[in-house]
Amino acid sequence: MKNLRHVALEILFEVHRRVGVFAQERIHAATRTHQLNKRERRFLTELVLGVLRHERTLDRIAAAFCDIKWDDVGPRAKEALRLGTYQLLWLDGVPPFACIKETVDAVRDARAKPFVNAVLRTVDRVVRRVPIEQDRGGASPRKRLEIHHRKACFFPKEVFADPESDLAGWLADVYSFPDEATARWLARHGRETTVALLEKSLETPPLFVRVNPLKGTREELIEQLRTEQVACGEGSRPESVRVLVPAGELVATRAFTSGRCTVQDETAMKVAPQLAPKAGQLLLDLCAAPGGKASHLAELTGDQATLLAVDRDEARLERVRETVARLGLKSVSCMTADAGDPATIRAVTPAPYDGVLVDAPCSNSGVLARRPEAKARLVAADRAELVALQAKLLDAAATLLFPGGRLCYSTCSIEPEENGDQVRALLARNPELELLAEEETLPVQGGGDGGYWALLRKKGQGLPAMTRAR
Ligand SMILES: C[S@@+](CC[C@H](N)C(=O)[O-])C[C@H]1O[C@@H](n2cnc3c(N)ncnc32)[C@H](O)[C@@H]1O
């Protein structure tokens, strides 16, 4: 029998140790390595994403019941305390003694086991949990936590910041968010929208797939998915299907493996159509991996354009190759390169492009429900680094465009510096570009992710793609 807590702890440890490790990808890999069944995979996902979503809150609670300073607790013991506390307070149906025992068993360091055991037993003993309808109110917000609008937890001592004197600190504690980012959102959006954004970041996001029109209609896809016992229905976009099973189960279906669809959120589905890509055009995706938007561009042209998919990460680019092969697309070729250096790209295809997409690396602040590990990087220093990289990629893109060609810039961020401000700075540096349209989506609106796209055009009129010498 596998100890799933052990697997969860290893994933959490790795996610925290190395920047750029995606929890969802690790869960996927662990599912294969340990041959997990559907139930085990769901539980592992719940444990890993649950801890990452609520990490700061879990730290505040566990720290309050440790007899040593939180900073002095070792990294593996910290992960175990987060994992144990999450199960004790957030999950129903796991008996506390079993959850504590299994979590302690999963701790690798024998010397840390008694400590983890003692803290978790204290949390279980002293934290009162009641169904929300039995909460008679009156408890200090520093000693109370509401969980999923279903349950309230009461602590015998003050665990969270004081909302009277430090609203941002209290919101950051109970919604598990970085201080600076919470204060920024409060200043920009006000309390109501900030709370809605923070709540959204803790929810399990809906799952959508995009139909591959080269392999059938949306109705046919829905029919096939239902034949494979996947509950689903039409999404709000014509190419979108809402799927009601976890992604790990969807990707095992024949509908998926035979290339009838691609996992993509509806906000991301809005991006590729902005370029209005056409058969015969030369198209470039400068940040292509894992290939969600590159494959969308190719599908929109009926697989009749020439599309170069660039990414600097060779391992991630391999995922683009897999995606286009699965979808049966022939018009996409891949290239590993630093897209900030347009000379490398020009060396491959000297002609300028009709359409360039820059779906830039970003803070991910619009998709934190999906990527909770990205919360740790919502700090000014990381953002400044990303903004500089985005600007470099956009400048490179501008030099690769044909006159009359279109540039689409997109992010899954909701931070102005990465979005509208970035585009305005680009326009100031490159007067030959003009802005045609832009849109920011907050993750509170509708069911989808947050994000941004802007459509720009290089002034002038070039020859139509089909007649130009290449
Ligand atoms: C937001 S992801 C792209 C997602 C992709 N467009 C999709 O829809 O599936 C950003 C990508 O940019 C790549 N990247 C970051 N810096 C880069 C650079 N200097 N040159 C090329 N690719 C880069 C990353 O490796 C990452 O795969």
The ligand as a Tripos MOL2 file, in Angstrom:
@<TRIPOS>MOLECULE
LIG
   27    29     1     0     0
SMALL
NO_CHARGES

@<TRIPOS>ATOM
      1 C1          3.3610   31.4390  -20.5780 C.3       1 LIG1
      2 S1          4.4280   30.2230  -21.1560 S.3       1 LIG1
      3 C2          3.8440   29.9890  -22.8000 C.3       1 LIG1
      4 C3          2.5900   29.1670  -22.8970 C.3       1 LIG1
      5 C4          2.2450   28.7970  -24.3300 C.3       1 LIG1
      6 N1          2.1640   29.9500  -25.1940 N.3       1 LIG1
      7 C5          0.9320   28.0420  -24.4070 C.2       1 LIG1
      8 O1         -0.0930   28.6320  -24.7480 O.co2     1 LIG1
      9 O2          0.9460   26.8330  -24.1580 O.co2     1 LIG1
     10 C6          5.8990   31.1020  -21.4140 C.3       1 LIG1
     11 C7          7.0100   30.3380  -22.1210 C.3       1 LIG1
     12 O3          8.0430   31.2560  -22.4200 O.3       1 LIG1
     13 C8          9.2610   30.5550  -22.4310 C.3       1 LIG1
     14 N2         10.3480   31.5390  -22.3720 N.ar      1 LIG1
     15 C9         10.7740   32.2730  -21.3300 C.ar      1 LIG1
     16 N3         11.7880   33.0670  -21.6970 N.ar      1 LIG1
     17 C10        12.0150   32.8510  -23.0070 C.ar      1 LIG1
     18 C11        12.9480   33.3710  -23.9730 C.ar      1 LIG1
     19 N4         13.8580   34.2930  -23.6260 N.pl3     1 LIG1
     20 N5         12.8910   32.9030  -25.2210 N.ar      1 LIG1
     21 C12        11.9880   31.9650  -25.5850 C.ar      1 LIG1
     22 N6         11.1000   31.4290  -24.7070 N.ar      1 LIG1
     23 C13        11.1060   31.8730  -23.4490 C.ar      1 LIG1
     24 C14         9.1370   29.6360  -21.2470 C.3       1 LIG1
     25 O4         10.0340   28.5480  -21.3870 O.3       1 LIG1
     26 C15         7.6650   29.2300  -21.2990 C.3       1 LIG1
     27 O5          7.5260   27.9980  -21.9530 O.3       1 LIG1
@<TRIPOS>BOND
     1     1     2 1
     2     2     3 1
     3     2    10 1
     4     3     4 1
     5     4     5 1
     6     5     6 1
     7     5     7 1
     8     7     8 2
     9     7     9 1
    10    10    11 1
    11    11    12 1
    12    11    26 1
    13    12    13 1
    14    13    14 1
    15    13    24 1
    16    14    15 ar
    17    14    23 ar
    18    15    16 ar
    19    16    17 ar
    20    17    18 ar
    21    17    23 ar
    22    18    19 1
    23    18    20 ar
    24    20    21 ar
    25    21    22 ar
    26    22    23 ar
    27    24    25 1
    28    24    26 1
    29    26    27 1
@<TRIPOS>SUBSTRUCTURE
     1 LIG1         1 GROUP 0 **** ****
